[in-house]
Amino acid sequence: MPPYGGKVVRMAVKQTSLELVYPPVSNQEAVWLTEVKEVQTVLRGSDFYMIVAREEARFEDFEPDEEAGTLCFSFVVGSRLRDRVLLRLDDLIPAGSEGESYWLELGPKLM
């Protein structure tokens, strides 16, 4: 017997895509960007705006391993999402700049 009890089922399907004129930003970044004329010009070219909210994201529990060249930390969103992240710092160094010194500023809202 065919699915749905032998009844013919017809479905209409539409697929669309959304091209972003600017990447998603936090409330704080939006405030900062009000001062940037080039960004305002780009945003004025859009007829569609989407405002969404999520709990604050932050970085915690930094564990650098200089010998292995790695940095392990927790990426936390609110109280429900916590995930461990491992960065291989050597993979982030631009080609041709081996042997140069770099510093990394770490904090709950930036890295």
N, C-alpha and C positions, 0 to 999 in steps of 0.2 A: 504494500500500500504506500502511495506517495506520502511525503511529509504533510503535516497540517490536515490530516484526515481526508486526503484526496482532493482538497480544495486548491484551486490555482491561486497563488499569491503573487501579486505584482508589487514591485517596489520602485519608487523613484529615488535616484541617488544623485546628489550634487556634491561636487568636491570643489572647494575654493582654497585659495592661499591668501595670506596676508603678508604684505611686504612692509617691514618696519622702516620708518623714516629715521628713527633714532633708537638705540638700544635701551632696554629697561634701566631705570635709575631709581635710587632710593629717594625718599623725601628730602634728605639732606643734600644729596647731589642735585636734585631739582632746584632747591633754593640757590645753591652755588651757580647753577647754570643760567639762572635768570640774569646774571651779570655778563654772560658771554653772547655778544651780538650774533656771531656766526651760528650758534646753536639755535637761537631764537628764530633766525631766518629759516633754518631747516624745519623747525617745528611748525612754523606758520604755513608751510607748504602742505600740511596734512589736514584732511577733513574729518579724521576719525581719531578720537583719543580714548584711551583705556586707562582707568585708574583702578589699581588692585592693591591689596594689602597682604602682608605676611608678617610674621613675627620677626624681630630683629635677628640678623645673622651675625655671628662673631667667631673669632678664632681663639682657641684656648689650649692649655696644656702643651706648650712648645717643648720639644725634646730634640735639640740639635745633636748630631753625631758627626763631629769634625773628621774623625778618622774615616768614616764611611761616606762622608760628603752628603749626608741626608738631613732632612728636617721632618720630624713627625709632629703632628698637631691634631687637635680636634676641631672639626667644623660643626658649629652648633647653631640651630635655628630654634628659637624659643626654648621650650622645655621638652619637646617631643622628638626632635631630630638631632642626633649626635653621631658623627661618623669620623673615623680616624683617616687621616690623609698622610701619605708619605711622598715627599718631594725629593727627587734626586737632583741636588743642586748643580752638579756638574753638567746635567742635561740642559740647564737653563743658561749656561754661559755661551755667549755668541761665538760662532766659529772664528778662529783666528785670534782670539783674545786669551788663550790659555796662558796661565802664569801671572795674569794680572790680579790685583786684589779687588774684592768686592765686599760690600757690607749690606746687610739686610735688616731693615727696621721691622720689628714685630710688635703687634699690639692687638687688642681685642677687635678693632675695626679695620685694621690695615695690615698689609704685609708687603 
